[in-house]
Amino acid sequence: MSSLSRWDDLAPRLMSAAVMLAVGALAVALGGLPFLILCALIGAGMVWELSRMIAPQEKGLALALAAAAALAVLLARLAPGGTGLAMLLLPSVLGGWRLPRNRAVFAAFALAIGLATFGLSHFRDASGPGIILWLLLVVIATDVFGYFAGKSLGGPKFWPAVSPKKTWSGTAAGWLAAGAVGFVFSLLTPAGPGLVLLSMLVSFAGQMGDIAESAVKRRLGVKDSSNLIPGHGGLFDRFDAILGATLFMLLISLFVSVPQVSP
């Protein structure tokens, strides 16, 4: 492989990332219903992709499951007193009932997607835009620095049986980049120095989300979850790390206070 061919996907990746960042930044700044709708749409798209990967011939079912996923997140957030949280199970139950195969895989990931998109909206409303900015920057820094370090340095693979392209050099570079993001936020906000370690743990959780999605794709024999995003594949390919990072933060929030990462 020539040195130039290794970077031939960089331009579409950067262009797609710029569009996603612009849309995401506007929604995060607005918060409330606009951000909730964006989260619900992203979750619906990921569930649609997951269903299509499992049963590509069931196009109508994929759309129905996507609609159920969006509705579940909206109701979970808008229903009073958290009574709508049980709705997050709706796509998993429907998929487990109607899909012809890999029902457990679908049910687990559909629930994870629902929890993560619910969690993003919850964190934005409860703690302000700073926590979403920090979380996204940790994931983006992990991905960008891991991408360049892995392409440039190469070396031993992190988990070749599941993710053949992920290297230890890229993985470690992602941790360091995430720690740097945490360090900057710890200087500019009341979060404190503990945010450096937390950022690195969130980075690892995001990488595990990426690994989990890679495992599903290998199990189902597909390269990308879809081709919706040029240079990135599908929504599931792009947001798998955010999925893992957000689920980790939801777990952490059960035991400790969410860090104050707004100035």
N, C-alpha and C positions, 0 to 999 in steps of 0.2 A: 504493500500500500504506500503510495507516494505521500510526502509530507503535506501536500495541498489537499489531497482527497480526505485526509483525516478531519479537515475543517469545513467540508463542503456543506454541512448542515447548519453552520453557524449563522449565516445571514437570515434564513427563515426563522431560526430559533430566536434571534434578537428582535426581529420585527414582530413576531407573535407575542413575545414577552412584553414588548413596549405597549401593544394594544391591551393586553391583559392587565398590565400595571395601571394604565390610564383608567380603564373601566373600574378596576378594583379600588383605586385611590379615590375616585369620585364616590363610589358606594360607601366606602369606609368613612369618608368625611361626612356624608349625609347621615349615616347610621339609620337606626329605626327601621321602618318598613322597606325603604330602598335596599338596604344591606341585607335584610332578611329575605327579600325576594331574590336577590342575587345568589345568596347561599342556597335557597331552595332550588333555583334553576341549575346551579352547579351540581347539587346532589341528584337532581332528576337526570341530568345528563350522564353522570357516572353510573347510576342504576341502569339507564337505558343501554349504555355501553356494556356493562356487565351481563345483562340479559342477552344482548346480541352475541357476545362472545360465547355464552353457554349454549344458546339455541338460536342461531342466526336465521333460521327459517320462520321463527315466531315473531314477526315484525309487529303485529298488532299487540301481542302480549308485552313486548318491550315498551311500547308507548304507554300501555296501561300501567305498567309497573313504574315507569318514570313519572307519570301523573300522580300515582299514589305516593311516591317518594316526596314530590314537591308538596302535596297536600299534607302529608304527615309532618313535615318540618314546619310548615305554616301553622298548623293547628297546635303543634307542640309548644310553639312560642307564643301564640296568641290566646290560647285557652287560659282562663284564670286559674291561678294557684297551682300551676304545673299539672293540671288534670289531663292535659293533652299529651303528656309524655308517652303514654301507652300507645299513641298513634304511630310512634316511630317504629313499632313492630309491624305495621301494616304491610309495607313492601315485602318484608321477610316472609310473612305468613302467606301472602298471595303468591310470591314466587315459589315458596316451598310447596304450595298446593298445585300450581299449574305448570311449572317448568318440568321438562321430561328427564332431566339429568342434573347432576351437580347441585342438588337443591340445598344441601348444607353449606356449600361454598357460597352460593348466592345469599342465603339467609344471613350468614355471618357478616359478609361484606356489606350487604344492604343495611343492616343494623349499624355497622360501623360508620357508614356514610351518613346515615341519618343522625347519629349521635354527634359526629364531627361538624356537620353543617349547622345543627342546632347549637352546638357549643360555640362556634364562631360568632353567631348572632348574639348569643347570651353574653359572651365575653365583651363584645363591642358595647352592648347596652349597659352592662354592669360596671365596666372599668374604663370605658372611653376608647377612642381610636388608637391610643398609644400601644395598648397590648396587641392589637391586630397588626399594627406597623412592626412592632418588635418580632412577633411570631413570623410574619411573612419575610422580614429581612433575614432572620435566622435561617429559614428554609431556603430562601434565594441565595444567600451567601454560601450555604452548604452545597447547593447544587452548582453554582457558578464556579466556585473555587475547586470543588471536587471534579467538575468537568475538565477545567483547564489543567489541573495537576495530574489527573488520570491520563489525559491525552498527551501531555508533555513528558511526564516522568514514567508512566507505565508501571511495570513491576508486578509483583505477585497479586493474584486475584483475591478479592475479599471473600466471596462465596461463589465460586465458579459454577457449582451445580445448580444454582438458582439464578444468579445474575452474572453472566459470563464477562460483561464489560466492566464491572465495578472492581476497582483496584484498591489495595490498601493505601497507596499514596493519595488517591482521590478522597477516600474515606477520611483519612487523618487530616487532610487539608480542609475538608468540610468542617470537622470539629474545631479546628483552629480558627477558621473564619467565623464560625458561630460564636466562639468565645470572644473574638474581637468585637462582634456586634454587641454582645452582652456587656463588654467592658465600656464601650461608648455610652450605652444606655445607662449603665451604673453611674457614670459621671454626670449625665445630664438629667437624671431623674432620681427620685427617692428610693429606687429599688435596692441600692447597695451592692457591694462586691459579690454577694452570693449569686447575682444574676449571671455572672460569667459561667459558673458551673452549671446553672440551670439551662443556660443557652446551649451548652455543649450536650447536655442530656436531651434537650428538645431536638437538637440536630441529630443525635443518634436515633431518637424515636422516629423522626422524619425519614431517616435512611431505612429503618425497619419497615416503614410504610411502603417505601419504594421496593424493598426486597419482597414484601408480601405480595404486592401487585405483580412483580416479576414472576413469582412462584405460580400465581393464578394463571398468568398468560402462558407459561410453559406447560402447565397442566392441561390447558385448553388448546394448546398448539397455535397460538396467535402471536404476532410480533408487536402490534400496537392495539390498544383498546378500540381505536377508531382512527379516522384521519381528519377529525374536525379542526385540529390546530396545526398549521404548517410548521414543520420542524420539531414538533413535540408529540405528534400522534393524537391521542384523544384527551378528554378531560381527566379520565382516570390516570393516564400517563403523567399528566402535568400536576395533578392535585394529590397524588398518592402520598407524597411526603407531607403535605399539609394535613392530610388525613391522619397520619401517624402522629404528627406533632400535636395536633389539636386533641386527639384522644388521650395523649400523655398528659396534657395540661388539664383536661377534665378530671383525670385520675388524681393528679396532684391537688387540684382544688378541693377534693373531698377531705383532705387532711391538713392542708395549710392554706394560708391566704394567697390569693393571686398577687404577684408582684405589682407594685405601683410603678408602671413604666411610662406614665404621662408626666411631663414637666410640672 
